[in-house]
Amino acid sequence: MTSHISEMDRLTFRETDEAGNPTATYVYSGDVASSITSKTSGRVDVISSSSSTSSWSAKPLVSSLGDVFLPSGYPQSVSDDYLPYQIFQYQRYTSNKELTQPINRKQDSLQAFCSSIAGLLSSRAVLQGVGVGNANASPTSALLLHILQDISGRIATICFAHRIGTALEPECKTYRLAADVFNDIAMILDCLSPGVPAGPARVAVLSTAGVLRALCGVAGGSSKASLSAHFAKWGNLAELNAKDSSQETVISLFGMLVGSVVISHITSFSTTWLILLILLAMHLSMNYAAVRAVQMTSLNRQRANIAFSTLFDSDRSLALDLVELDSTPGLSNTKTEWTILTPAQVAEHERIFHRDGALQWTHDSTHTTQHLGSAQIGVSMSTFLSSLSVSGTSFPRALPLRRLAAVFADEFYILFLVPWTTAGNVKFHASILLKRGCTVEHQLKAWAHALLAARVLVRITTGFSVDVALDVVERTLGLLNADARFERYLTELSGVGWDVDIAALETRAGRRIEL
């Protein structure tokens, strides 16, 4: 006798993974009283979410490999630019101990292939340079050479970290690619070392290679940390790095196997250099593509220039009661909609290597870039006061600090611009003092204000003076404050994916003042 089970007697449990992908469905039917035992019982039916019933289906295998090498919850657990970066990217840290230890690499993708083989070629050259295979070579001299390389690398690490430590996170894309450039130049020097006469010259070449690897370690390791934090969306930074290590291990093993075959067949000088240069060219090109694919959501100096200038250019109300902004032919002056660029759109215009502290204006319609000058944010008071000594200034009198303090009494920064001439063109240098208690929002406002003021000042062809500069600074500040315009700018930017709470404008240790 079959008991009838209604829908009210069923419980359905749908199971998903961390990303929300269905894995299985469990249907509980009951509770049903048995006519034989007079006991209540039920049953659970399992419905698999796999579309294939074949035991040899490739889908479970692919899924299992994904679980091993990709973060849990992929792709929802990482940012959209994670996979393009991993496909191209390669990060390598080489120790300075090639003479006594195996090369230590950390690699991130398929193009580790190129660098693995190139690294083997350079390592072979170093071993030849220190006398491996030469009966007259002294182990003591090789050890001393290793010690000199190690010392120079450690000193370079300390100096480089001190000099650019603050800039590593805001400019992580720049230093990520710079790390690979340092490393590839070091490999070229390694391959040159056997042809350099033994003595101080060879020591200098190998020590320089050690210094470059040290710079690679600082720049690559620090920028890698920033990029990993950018990719991790679920607070899964530790797991993401662990899965990266798994990817690196597989790729490096494969690269080593192929590299072992390659170096055993490449012995001539010309062939070695040809293969090396081809591999390094492929290595750098793929790293460039990887860094270009990253879409950072923090507003550093370059990204702030692109985002704010495009926004200003589209906001025609800024031209009211102000020196008219540069109008673009064919663009209506009655346009009311703002152009808010997303991180992906800004990444398309972003340069990997760019001028530090440049003020550049990106036009809304043509997407051409105009260089307006430069800016320093978070400067010391002495730097701010000495800003009038900029070459080419035509200001006849000292900076009116009392009026500046009054203009910026309600702001958390003080801004002033001075002109300077380069190649016959007048540009402007902006100095920004930050007050104690300033937040990221205030820093972004200060930079946007400097950009807008410089854009207006370059339109003025005659009559530069302190009063003209102060007037422009005051009027542009009034426009940013009118109807909480700048606050609305930040709200719109945040709405398209920008993280306006990350401080990424200061690339040097900053100063704060208190009035």
C-alpha positions as CSV (number, residue, x, y, z in Angstrom):
1,M,0.0,0.0,0.0
2,T,1.4,3.3,-1.0
3,S,0.9,6.4,1.2
4,H,-0.1,9.6,-0.5
5,I,2.3,12.5,0.4
6,S,1.1,16.0,-0.1
7,E,3.3,19.0,-0.8
8,M,2.7,20.1,2.8
9,D,4.6,17.0,4.0
10,R,7.8,17.9,2.1
11,L,10.8,20.0,3.1
12,T,13.2,21.1,0.4
13,F,16.8,22.1,1.3
14,R,18.8,23.7,-1.5
15,E,22.5,23.7,-0.9
16,T,24.9,26.2,-2.5
17,D,28.6,27.0,-2.3
18,E,30.0,30.3,-1.0
19,A,29.4,31.9,-4.4
20,G,25.7,30.9,-4.5
21,N,26.2,28.2,-7.1
22,P,23.7,25.2,-6.5
23,T,25.5,22.0,-5.5
24,A,22.6,19.7,-4.5
25,T,18.9,19.7,-3.4
26,Y,17.6,17.5,-0.5
27,V,13.9,16.7,-0.4
28,Y,12.6,15.3,2.9
29,S,9.2,13.4,2.5
30,G,7.2,12.6,5.7
31,D,6.4,12.3,8.4
32,V,4.4,9.2,7.2
33,A,2.9,6.6,9.6
34,S,3.7,3.0,8.5
35,S,0.7,0.6,8.6
36,I,3.0,-2.3,9.5
37,T,5.1,-0.8,12.4
38,S,2.8,1.9,13.4
39,K,5.8,4.2,13.6
40,T,6.4,7.6,11.9
41,S,9.1,7.6,9.3
42,G,10.4,9.7,6.4
43,R,12.9,9.7,3.6
44,V,15.4,12.1,2.1
45,D,15.9,12.2,-1.7
46,V,19.1,13.9,-3.0
47,I,19.0,15.6,-6.4
48,S,22.5,16.4,-7.7
49,S,23.0,19.8,-9.4
50,S,25.5,18.2,-11.9
51,S,24.0,18.2,-15.4
52,S,26.1,15.2,-16.4
53,T,25.5,11.7,-15.1
54,S,28.7,10.3,-16.7
55,S,31.3,9.2,-14.2
56,W,33.9,10.5,-16.6
57,S,32.5,14.0,-16.9
58,A,35.1,16.7,-17.1
59,K,33.0,19.1,-15.1
60,P,33.8,17.6,-11.6
61,L,37.5,17.6,-12.5
62,V,37.5,21.2,-13.6
63,S,35.5,22.1,-10.5
64,S,38.0,20.3,-8.2
65,L,41.0,22.0,-9.8
66,G,39.2,25.3,-9.4
67,D,38.8,24.6,-5.7
68,V,42.5,23.8,-5.4
69,F,43.9,26.7,-7.3
70,L,41.2,29.5,-7.0
71,P,39.9,31.3,-3.9
72,S,36.7,29.8,-2.4
73,G,33.7,31.5,-3.9
74,Y,35.4,32.4,-7.2
75,P,34.5,34.5,-9.1
76,Q,32.3,36.4,-6.6
77,S,34.9,36.4,-3.9
78,V,37.4,38.4,-6.0
79,S,37.3,41.5,-8.1
80,D,36.6,41.4,-11.8
81,D,40.2,42.1,-12.8
82,Y,41.6,39.1,-10.8
83,L,41.6,36.6,-13.6
84,P,43.2,38.8,-16.3
85,Y,45.9,39.7,-13.9
86,Q,46.6,36.1,-13.0
87,I,46.7,35.0,-16.6
88,F,49.5,37.5,-17.5
89,Q,51.1,38.3,-14.2
90,Y,54.3,37.0,-12.9
91,Q,56.1,38.0,-9.7
92,R,59.5,36.9,-9.0
93,Y,61.7,37.4,-5.9
94,T,65.2,36.2,-6.4
95,S,67.5,36.0,-3.4
96,N,71.0,37.3,-3.6
97,K,72.3,33.8,-2.6
98,E,72.5,32.2,-6.1
99,L,76.0,31.1,-5.3
100,T,75.1,28.9,-2.4
101,Q,71.3,28.4,-2.6
102,P,68.8,27.6,-5.3
103,I,66.9,30.5,-6.8
104,N,63.9,31.4,-4.8
105,R,61.0,32.4,-7.0
106,K,57.4,33.5,-6.4
107,Q,55.4,33.3,-9.6
108,D,51.9,34.0,-10.4
109,S,50.9,32.8,-13.9
110,L,51.7,31.2,-17.2
111,Q,54.3,33.7,-18.2
112,A,56.5,32.5,-15.3
113,F,57.5,30.1,-18.0
114,C,59.5,32.9,-19.7
115,S,61.2,34.1,-16.6
116,S,62.0,30.6,-15.3
117,I,64.0,29.8,-18.4
118,A,65.6,33.2,-18.4
119,G,66.5,32.8,-14.8
120,L,68.2,29.5,-15.5
121,L,70.2,31.0,-18.2
122,S,71.3,33.9,-16.0
123,S,72.1,31.5,-13.1
124,R,74.3,29.5,-15.4
125,A,76.2,32.6,-16.4
126,V,76.7,33.6,-12.8
127,L,78.2,30.2,-12.0
128,Q,80.5,30.5,-15.0
129,G,81.5,33.9,-13.8
130,V,82.5,32.7,-10.3
131,G,84.6,29.9,-11.8
132,V,82.4,26.8,-11.9
133,G,84.2,24.4,-14.2
134,N,87.5,26.3,-13.8
135,A,90.2,24.4,-11.9
136,N,91.9,27.6,-11.0
137,A,88.8,29.2,-9.4
138,S,89.0,29.8,-5.7
139,P,86.0,28.9,-3.4
140,T,87.1,31.7,-1.1
141,S,86.8,34.4,-3.8
142,A,83.3,33.1,-4.8
143,L,82.3,33.3,-1.2
144,L,83.6,36.8,-0.8
145,L,81.8,37.8,-4.0
146,H,78.6,36.4,-2.5
147,I,79.1,38.4,0.7
148,L,79.6,41.6,-1.2
149,Q,76.4,41.0,-3.2
150,D,74.5,40.2,-0.1
151,I,75.7,43.4,1.7
152,S,75.0,45.7,-1.2
153,G,71.5,44.1,-1.6
154,R,70.7,44.6,2.1
155,I,71.8,48.2,2.1
156,A,69.8,48.9,-1.1
157,T,66.7,47.3,0.5
158,I,66.9,49.7,3.5
159,C,67.5,52.8,1.4
160,F,64.9,52.0,-1.2
161,A,62.2,51.2,1.4
162,H,62.9,54.4,3.2
163,R,62.8,56.5,0.0
164,I,59.7,55.1,-1.6
165,G,57.9,53.3,1.1
166,T,55.0,55.7,1.3
167,A,54.4,55.7,-2.4
168,L,54.3,51.9,-2.8
169,E,50.6,51.5,-2.0
170,P,49.2,54.6,-3.9
171,E,51.4,53.7,-7.0
172,C,51.3,50.0,-6.7
173,K,50.7,49.4,-10.4
174,T,53.8,51.5,-11.3
175,Y,56.1,49.7,-8.8
176,R,54.7,46.3,-9.7
177,L,55.9,46.7,-13.2
178,A,59.1,48.5,-12.1
179,A,60.0,45.4,-10.0
180,D,60.0,43.2,-13.1
181,V,62.1,45.8,-15.0
182,F,64.7,45.7,-12.1
183,N,64.7,41.9,-12.1
184,D,65.1,41.6,-15.9
185,I,68.0,44.1,-15.9
186,A,69.6,42.1,-13.1
187,M,69.4,38.9,-15.3
188,I,71.0,40.8,-18.2
189,L,73.9,41.8,-15.9
190,D,74.3,38.2,-14.7
191,C,74.6,37.1,-18.3
192,L,77.2,39.8,-19.0
193,S,79.3,38.9,-16.0
194,P,81.3,36.0,-17.6
195,G,82.6,38.4,-20.3
196,V,83.7,41.0,-17.7
197,P,87.4,40.7,-16.6
198,A,87.7,39.1,-13.1
199,G,88.3,41.7,-10.4
200,P,86.6,44.9,-9.4
201,A,84.7,45.2,-12.7
202,R,83.0,41.8,-12.3
203,V,82.3,42.5,-8.7
204,A,80.7,45.8,-9.6
205,V,78.5,44.1,-12.3
206,L,77.3,41.3,-10.0
207,S,76.8,43.7,-7.0
208,T,74.7,45.9,-9.2
209,A,72.6,42.9,-10.2
210,G,72.2,42.1,-6.5
211,V,71.1,45.7,-5.8
212,L,68.5,45.5,-8.6
213,R,67.1,42.2,-7.2
214,A,66.8,43.8,-3.8
215,L,64.8,46.7,-5.3
216,C,62.7,44.1,-7.1
217,G,62.0,42.4,-3.8
218,V,60.9,45.7,-2.0
219,A,58.8,47.0,-4.9
220,G,57.4,43.6,-5.9
221,G,56.5,42.4,-2.5
222,S,54.9,45.6,-1.3
223,S,52.9,46.2,-4.4
224,K,51.8,42.6,-4.5
225,A,50.3,43.0,-1.0
226,S,48.3,46.1,-2.2
227,L,47.1,44.3,-5.3
228,S,46.1,41.2,-3.3
229,A,44.1,43.4,-0.9
230,H,42.4,44.9,-3.9
231,F,41.5,41.5,-5.4
232,A,40.1,40.1,-2.1
233,K,36.4,41.0,-1.7
234,W,35.3,38.7,1.1
235,G,38.1,39.4,3.5
236,N,39.8,36.4,2.1
237,L,43.2,37.9,1.7
238,A,45.1,35.0,3.4
239,E,43.3,32.4,1.4
240,L,43.9,34.3,-1.9
241,N,47.6,34.4,-1.2
242,A,47.7,30.8,-0.3
243,K,45.9,29.8,-3.6
244,D,48.3,32.1,-5.4
245,S,51.2,30.0,-3.9
246,S,49.6,26.8,-5.3
247,Q,49.3,28.3,-8.7
248,E,52.9,29.5,-8.5
249,T,54.2,26.1,-7.5
250,V,52.6,24.3,-10.4
251,I,53.8,26.8,-13.0
252,S,57.3,27.1,-11.6
253,L,57.7,23.3,-11.6
254,F,56.6,23.1,-15.2
255,G,58.8,26.1,-16.2
256,M,61.8,24.4,-14.5
257,L,61.3,21.2,-16.4
258,V,61.1,22.9,-19.7
259,G,63.9,25.2,-18.8
260,S,66.2,22.3,-17.9
261,V,65.7,20.9,-21.4
262,V,66.2,24.3,-23.0
263,I,69.5,25.2,-21.2
264,S,70.9,21.7,-22.0
265,H,70.6,22.4,-25.7
266,I,71.6,26.1,-25.7
267,T,75.3,26.6,-25.2
268,S,76.5,29.1,-27.8
269,F,76.9,32.8,-26.8
270,S,74.7,34.2,-29.6
271,T,71.9,31.7,-29.1
272,T,71.9,32.3,-25.4
273,W,71.5,36.0,-25.8
274,L,68.9,35.7,-28.5
275,I,66.7,33.4,-26.4
276,L,67.3,35.5,-23.3
277,L,66.2,38.8,-24.9
278,I,63.1,37.1,-26.5
279,L,62.1,35.7,-23.1
280,L,62.6,38.9,-21.3
281,A,60.7,40.9,-24.0
282,M,57.8,38.4,-23.6
283,H,58.0,38.6,-19.8
284,L,57.8,42.4,-19.7
285,S,55.1,42.6,-22.3
286,M,52.9,40.2,-20.4
287,N,53.5,41.9,-17.1
288,Y,52.6,45.2,-18.7
289,A,49.3,43.6,-20.0
290,A,48.7,42.3,-16.5
291,V,49.2,45.6,-14.7
292,R,47.1,47.4,-17.4
293,A,44.2,44.9,-16.6
294,V,44.1,46.0,-13.0
295,Q,41.2,48.4,-12.1
296,M,42.2,50.0,-8.8
297,T,39.3,51.7,-7.0
298,S,41.4,54.2,-5.0
299,L,41.9,57.7,-6.2
300,N,45.6,58.3,-6.4
301,R,47.0,61.5,-8.1
302,Q,46.8,60.3,-11.7
303,R,43.3,58.7,-11.3
304,A,42.0,61.7,-9.4
305,N,43.2,63.9,-12.3
306,I,41.3,61.8,-14.9
307,A,38.2,61.4,-12.8
308,F,37.8,65.0,-11.6
309,S,38.8,66.7,-14.8
310,T,36.3,64.7,-16.8
311,L,33.7,65.4,-14.2
312,F,34.5,69.2,-14.2
313,D,34.5,69.3,-18.0
314,S,31.0,67.8,-18.1
315,D,29.6,70.2,-15.4
316,R,29.0,73.3,-17.4
317,S,27.6,75.2,-14.4
318,L,31.2,75.6,-13.2
319,A,31.6,78.3,-15.9
320,L,29.1,80.6,-14.3
321,D,30.7,83.7,-12.7
322,L,34.2,82.3,-13.5
323,V,36.7,82.7,-16.3
324,E,35.2,80.5,-18.9
325,L,36.4,77.0,-19.0
326,D,37.8,75.6,-22.2
327,S,34.7,74.6,-24.4
328,T,34.9,71.7,-26.6
329,P,33.5,72.1,-30.2
330,G,30.2,70.3,-30.7
331,L,29.5,70.0,-27.0
332,S,26.4,71.8,-25.8
333,N,26.9,74.3,-23.0
334,T,23.5,73.4,-21.6
335,K,24.6,69.9,-20.7
336,T,23.5,69.1,-17.2
337,E,24.5,65.4,-16.8
338,W,27.8,64.8,-15.3
339,T,30.3,62.3,-16.8
340,I,31.3,60.0,-14.0
341,L,34.0,57.6,-15.1
342,T,34.2,54.1,-13.5
343,P,37.4,52.5,-12.3
344,A,37.4,50.4,-15.5
345,Q,37.1,53.5,-17.7
346,V,39.8,55.4,-15.8
347,A,42.1,52.3,-16.1
348,E,41.9,52.6,-19.9
349,H,43.4,56.1,-19.8
350,E,45.8,55.5,-16.9
351,R,49.6,55.3,-17.7
352,I,51.7,52.9,-15.7
353,F,54.7,55.2,-15.7
354,H,53.7,58.8,-15.3
355,R,55.0,62.1,-13.8
356,D,54.8,62.2,-10.1
357,G,52.5,65.0,-8.9
358,A,51.5,66.1,-12.3
359,L,48.3,68.1,-12.7
360,Q,46.7,66.9,-16.0
361,W,43.3,67.7,-17.5
362,T,41.5,65.0,-19.5
363,H,38.9,66.5,-21.8
364,D,35.4,65.0,-21.6
365,S,34.7,64.5,-25.3
366,T,38.1,64.1,-27.0
367,H,39.8,62.3,-24.1
368,T,43.0,64.3,-24.8
369,T,45.2,65.2,-21.9
370,Q,46.5,68.7,-21.2
371,H,49.5,69.2,-18.8
372,L,48.7,72.1,-16.4
373,G,51.6,71.9,-14.0
374,S,52.4,70.0,-10.8
375,A,51.2,69.8,-7.2
376,Q,52.5,68.8,-3.8
377,I,50.1,67.8,-1.1
378,G,50.8,67.6,2.6
379,V,53.9,69.8,2.3
380,S,55.8,71.3,5.2
381,M,55.3,75.0,6.1
382,S,58.8,75.8,5.0
383,T,58.2,74.3,1.6
384,F,54.9,76.2,1.3
385,L,56.6,79.5,2.2
386,S,59.4,78.9,-0.3
387,S,57.0,78.2,-3.1
388,L,57.4,81.8,-4.4
389,S,61.0,81.0,-5.3
390,V,59.8,78.8,-8.2
391,S,61.8,79.6,-11.4
392,G,59.8,81.9,-13.7
393,T,57.5,83.4,-11.1
394,S,56.3,87.0,-11.8
395,F,54.7,87.7,-8.4
396,P,56.0,91.0,-7.1
397,R,55.3,90.6,-3.4
398,A,55.2,88.1,-0.7
399,L,52.5,85.5,0.0
400,P,49.5,87.1,1.9
401,L,49.1,84.5,4.6
402,R,46.5,86.4,6.5
403,R,44.1,86.5,3.5
404,L,44.8,82.8,2.6
405,A,44.0,81.8,6.2
406,A,40.7,83.7,6.0
407,V,39.8,82.1,2.6
408,F,40.4,78.6,4.0
409,A,39.2,79.3,7.5
410,D,36.4,76.7,7.2
411,E,38.5,74.2,5.2
412,F,41.0,71.6,6.3
413,Y,43.6,72.7,3.8
414,I,45.3,75.8,2.4
415,L,46.1,76.0,-1.3
416,F,48.1,78.4,-3.4
417,L,49.5,78.3,-7.0
418,V,52.5,80.0,-8.5
419,P,53.4,80.1,-12.2
420,W,56.6,78.7,-13.8
421,T,57.7,78.6,-17.4
422,T,58.8,75.5,-19.3
423,A,59.5,75.4,-23.0
424,G,57.9,78.8,-23.5
425,N,54.6,77.6,-21.8
426,V,53.3,78.9,-18.5
427,K,52.4,76.1,-16.1
428,F,51.4,76.3,-12.4
429,H,52.7,74.6,-9.3
430,A,50.2,74.1,-6.5
431,S,51.3,73.7,-2.9
432,I,48.8,72.2,-0.5
433,L,49.0,72.6,3.3
434,L,46.9,70.0,5.2
435,K,45.5,71.0,8.6
436,R,45.4,68.6,11.6
437,G,42.3,66.5,11.5
438,C,42.0,66.4,7.7
439,T,40.3,63.3,6.3
440,V,40.5,61.6,2.9
441,E,37.6,63.6,1.7
442,H,39.4,66.9,2.5
443,Q,42.5,65.6,0.7
444,L,40.5,64.8,-2.4
445,K,38.9,68.2,-2.3
446,A,42.2,69.9,-2.0
447,W,43.6,68.0,-5.0
448,A,40.4,68.7,-7.1
449,H,40.6,72.4,-6.1
450,A,44.2,72.6,-7.2
451,L,43.3,70.9,-10.5
452,L,40.4,73.3,-11.2
453,A,42.3,76.4,-10.2
454,A,45.2,75.5,-12.4
455,R,42.8,74.8,-15.3
456,V,41.5,78.4,-15.0
457,L,44.8,80.0,-14.5
458,V,46.4,78.6,-17.6
459,R,43.6,80.3,-19.6
460,I,44.9,83.7,-18.4
461,T,47.5,84.9,-20.8
462,T,48.5,88.2,-19.1
463,G,48.5,90.0,-15.8
464,F,49.8,87.2,-13.5
465,S,49.8,88.5,-9.9
466,V,49.2,87.4,-6.3
467,D,45.8,89.0,-6.4
468,V,44.8,87.3,-9.6
469,A,45.9,83.9,-8.2
470,L,44.1,84.5,-4.9
471,D,41.0,85.6,-6.7
472,V,40.9,82.4,-8.8
473,V,41.6,80.2,-5.8
474,E,38.8,81.9,-3.8
475,R,36.2,81.7,-6.6
476,T,36.9,78.1,-7.5
477,L,36.6,77.2,-3.8
478,G,33.2,79.0,-3.8
479,L,32.0,76.9,-6.7
480,L,33.1,73.6,-5.1
481,N,31.2,74.6,-2.0
482,A,28.1,75.9,-3.7
483,D,25.1,73.6,-3.1
484,A,27.6,71.1,-1.6
485,R,28.8,70.4,-5.1
486,F,32.0,68.6,-4.1
487,E,30.1,66.3,-1.7
488,R,27.8,65.4,-4.5
489,Y,30.8,64.7,-6.7
490,L,32.1,62.2,-4.1
491,T,28.7,60.6,-3.8
492,E,28.5,60.1,-7.5
493,L,32.0,58.7,-7.6
494,S,31.3,56.3,-4.8
495,G,28.2,55.2,-6.6
496,V,30.1,53.9,-9.6
497,G,32.7,51.9,-7.6
498,W,35.3,54.3,-6.3
499,D,36.5,53.9,-2.7
500,V,36.7,57.5,-1.5
501,D,37.9,56.4,2.0
502,I,41.3,55.2,0.9
503,A,44.1,57.8,1.2
504,A,46.2,57.5,-1.9
505,L,47.3,61.1,-2.7
506,E,50.4,61.4,-0.4
507,T,53.4,59.6,-1.8
508,R,55.8,61.1,0.8
509,A,55.6,61.5,4.6
510,G,53.2,64.4,5.0
511,R,53.0,67.3,7.5
512,R,50.0,68.8,9.2
513,I,49.5,72.3,10.5
514,E,47.3,73.9,13.2
515,L,46.2,77.5,13.2
